[in-house]
Amino acid sequence: MDYESLAQLGSIMGSGGMVVMDDDNCMVDVARYFIEFTHSESCGKCLPCRVGLKQIAAHPEPDTEGAGTVHHLGLLDELSRYIRECSLCGLGQTAPNPVLTTLRHFHHESRTHCCAALPGWRL
């Protein structure tokens, strides 16, 4: 593995760390863990990172308790893209990547978490 090969696949190596998981891991919980971590590491100087990550980290219930709607997933995607595009430093620019990746590659799991409690919901 190298930076160039990962970049061709649309991924980044970051600091060179790697997390290996099996298919038993909940990707929504993994994304939430990384949002909480990056929020705690944020310097707080720029508004998108400070407030945006706080909004994602402070309200995980709709994504993990089945009380959300499909519209909520769209808002989460929009907020994550805003944070990535408007943050001033590398931490803020990459912090929402786990959420965006989960929404993109594990959309079914995101929908299951978000909307499982809605009556008549079908995946």
N, C-alpha and C positions, 0 to 999 in steps of 0.2 A: 504494500500500500504506500502510496505517496500522494502529495498534495495535488499534483497534476492529474493523476488518474481519478481521484475523487472529484476534482473540479469538473472534469468531463461528464461525470454522472450527476452533476448538480449538487454536490455535497461539499462540506468543508471539513478539514481536520481539526481546526481550532488550535488548541495548545498541544495536540498530539495524543490526547487521552482517548481511550476507546471504552465503551460500555457494551458488553456482550450480554444478551438476554435470550431466553427461549420464548416459545409461543405461549407460555403461561403468564407472562408479564402483561399487565394492563397498561397499554400505551397512554391512556388518558391520565392515569396516576403517575406515570413516568414524566409526562409533559408537565403536570402540575408540580412535581418535585423540582424539576429544573427551573420553572418559573419562580417558585418560592426561593430557590437558591440564588438565582440571578437578581431577584428583587432585594434580597438581603445583602448582596454584593454591590448594588448600585450606589454610586456616590451621591445621587439625588440632585445633581446640578441641572439636569435638563428635564423639562416637564414631561415629554413623552415617556421617558424611561421611568421617572419617579412616580408619576400618576398612573400611567398606562399599566405598568407591571403590578402596581398596587391594586388596580381594578381587577386584573386577571387573578392575582393571588388571593385577594380578600373575598372573592365570591366564587369559590369552587363548587358550591352546592348544586347549581343547575347542571353542571357537567358531571357530577359524581353521584347525585341522589335521584336522578330521573325527573326532576321538577322543571326542566327547561323545555324549550321549543326548538324546532328547526331554525327559526328566526334567530334564536340565541347563538347558534353555531355560526351564522352569518356575521353577527355582530362581533363575535370572538375573532373571526377571521379578519374582519375589517380593522379592529383595534390592533391586532397583532401586526398587520401590514403597516399601519400608521406608526407604531412604535419602531418597527424596523427601518422605515424610510426617514423618520424625523429625528431619531436619537442622534446625539452628537458624537458618541464614542462607540467603539467596537462592541462593548458589552451590551449596550442598548440595541445596537443594530443586529446582533445575533441572538439576543435573549428570547425573542418570540419564535425562533426557529422550531423548537420542539412542539409548540402548539400548531404552527402552520404545517409541519410535517405530519403530525397526528391527524389533523383535519384532512390532509391530502391523501395520505397513504393508508390511513386507518379510519376512514370516514364512517364505515359501518359501526366500528367500536365507539366512535364519538357519538353517533346518533343513538346507539343503544344506551349509553350512559346518560345522555341528555334527556331523552324522551321516553325512557322505559316506563315511567309512571303515568303517561298520558293514556286515557281510556281510548280503546280502539286503535292504538298506534300499531302500525305494521311496518316492518323493515323490508 
